[in-house]
Amino acid sequence: MLSPDDGPADLDVTVSLVDNPPNDFGRATGVDEITSAQVHNAQALVGQHAEGDWMVLATTPDGQAYSVSAPQVFTRDQVIALAEGVTFTR
């Protein structure tokens, strides 16, 4: 989790490994609007909650699934760029 030192908690960004990606991304995460994007040259799902928070479900180049959640102050492009920057080493 990334949190600004002097900022409010509602600006936290969280990256989590996902062992079993959900079949129904919308239902599993509670997002209302789902689109797709390219992250690490693979299809990723980008969702936004009614209150504006973002959720991305993507995979690293070696196939490890992960999620990124970010507050509504991020744009869709910024959340995708953040997800693109995620790396994972076993």
Number of C-alpha atoms within 10 A of each C-alpha: 9 11 13 11 7 6 9 9 12 13 16 14 19 14 18 12 15 14 9 9 16 12 8 9 17 18 10 10 15 14 19 13 13 15 10 14 17 15 22 17 11 13 13 20 18 25 24 23 17 12 10 17 18 25 29 28 26 29 25 19 13 11 10 17 18 21 20 21 22 24 20 17 13 16 14 18 10 12 22 22 13 18 25 16 11 16 13 13 6 4
